[in-house]
Amino acid sequence: MSARQGLRLFGLLLLPLLFGVLAVGGVLFLRQGGFAPYRIPRDSQRTVAVDPAILARGEYLAHVGNCAACHTTRGGVAFAGGRAFKTDAGTLYSTNLTPTRDRGIGDWSADEFAHAMRNGVSRDGVLYPVFPYAHFAGLADADLDALYAYLHSLPATASTIPANRLDFPANWRPILIGWRMLYYRPVASAPATPPTAPDERGRYLVDALGHCAMCHSARGPRGSLPAEGYLAGGSIPGVGWYAPPLDRRQLDRYSVAQLADYLRYGTSDQGSAYGPMAEVIYDGLRVLSADDAVAMAGYLKTIAEHAQPPAQPASTEAPPADTVVAVDGRAVYKRACADCHGADGEGKPGVYPPLRGAVAITAPDPLNAVRMVLYGGLPITSQGNPRPHSMPPFVQHLSSAEIAAVVNLLRHDWGGRPSDLRAADIEAMHGIEID
Amino acid sequence: MSKSLHAIVVAGLLLFASAANAGDALDERLAACAACHGAHGEGVSGSEYVPHLAGKPAGYLFEQLQGFREGRRVNAQMTWLVQFADDAYLHEIADYYAALPARTRAADTGAAELTAARRATAEQLVQHGDPARTLPACSECHGSNLAGLEPGVPALVGLPAEYVIAQFGNWRDGIRKGAAPDCMHEVATRIAPEDIRAIAVWLSQQSNADAQRPAAAGSFTPPLACGSLPHAEPAP
């Protein structure tokens, strides 16, 4: 083949391919928002009015939006960042939200702050999608300004935040543009002022500010946001908990008032928050006004049941017959559980939660139920429950086979879930993640 | 009403009030604690690691609970349980265990017997320290009977040996942190590792069967500065 023929072949085959790739890339680039997200309004001169009412609202929003929980280390200065987040691609550390000029937001304009919140791009580059900008994109202008004013009123706190430890290619920040082209589709629906009608308010608090779907929806491959399965539940990476679906199947047993209690106080006649949800409430939702708690609860109660519960995470393959649990779950229940939770799983109102139909018992994934039995728990202290009753850990007192048997029994009899946990499954759920 | 009768009535009312409080029983709320620390905070026989709580100074117990919550002490199960509890409840829990009879299980949890020489070394260090290493005696801060000192110094008798050894390791490595100045970090870095084991085993063999409470605040003055607790000023 001569050089001329080669060039012709190139023209005929490769150039169209190249144009095709560019065209698809261009379309995907436009669909992730085009160039607009990358234009950072650093030089904006717009200032935000600051008065006590605005600061108080900013503080309220920062709590309900749970900024402090992610941007604070255990025992560290609130909002000063540095908390570790384990993902499939490695460990990230949250940033400093105090107005220090060194790695904080001290130099940021109000518009730059709002831009980062809504677009996930800051002066430091594209932000990793552990930051819920897809949700904060729906925040009202007035609320973003109040948040900015509040964060800028905090003491500037220098902090030494470890560098992210991510695998290639996630450690190369510009690759996030590719991630956005594949998975991120901005929705332009931000109101100027936050909604006040209860149903819209509830949706706003759940979807935009509360970013509930960050945990309560499963993630797709490479941390992608799922196109469907809104609040359908999912495993939370790196912490060993399962966020249950927030639909009618799970929440029907809660009245709106009970669910509002749960959100504000971490406890209700139907059960208490534990694991990461306890943290969300303790650090955040405890400040909810009665009206906002009812609005969130009312909205959550409208979410239709998901037709197909997401596939149960692979338990184990069919085990050899000789490892099948040969323990009587009923005897274990009578000995270890019935004193508090009642012979029929009815619980004691206001003291011990019912187990019959409880979320941990009916959820698609048995993880939470097992972890509660293993390590017990103490519901959060709150205005509605200042002296909570604890549940003892059973990890030293029950064998893995006994725990498997009793959880299988509860999920089958009172949860309507086939459950065939083995001792080995229980052992795989051992371990407490404390950061 | 005479003054003494008045006092008796008041005392009676106070007793009644505390009994009523006990009716709203904290012990039922603290089933999670009892699972490892015993129904009365006395520790669990055969436990190799978990310390008793009963009768330790409330200030000390609160400091530890807060430490687990905020990362100054590291034990995953403890942090798991107390991480979302506020100061008011942690104070109440600390007060509850502090008020229980200061009793420990017969303490030896199967630790290896000490040779006579090691036993002598341990007793020497516990009761007299080691001036060559500017190491104070345990008893100078924890009391001659090692039952502790209000409001912040715990009893040392009846602790499982493995627990004491682990604490010394954590103090040395800065995993367990007291309020500055962190006296136990200082102490832990001055003791030879082999002596830590001897002291821990020796302590684990001292029970508190006669239920001695921590000495009253101010009844003696420890030589080391520990957080904001009272201590002797260094000689000029």
Interface residues (C-beta under 8 A of the other chain):
Chain A: T73 R74 G75 G266 A278 E279 I281 Y282 C340 Y375 G376 G377 L378 P379 I380 T381 P386 R387 P388 H389 S390 M391 P392 P393 F394 Q396 H397 I432 I434
Chain B: L26 E28 R29 L30 A31 A32 C33 A34 A35 C36 R69 E70 G71 R72 V74 A76 Q77 T79 W80 L81 V82 Q83 F84 A85 D86 A88 Y89 E92
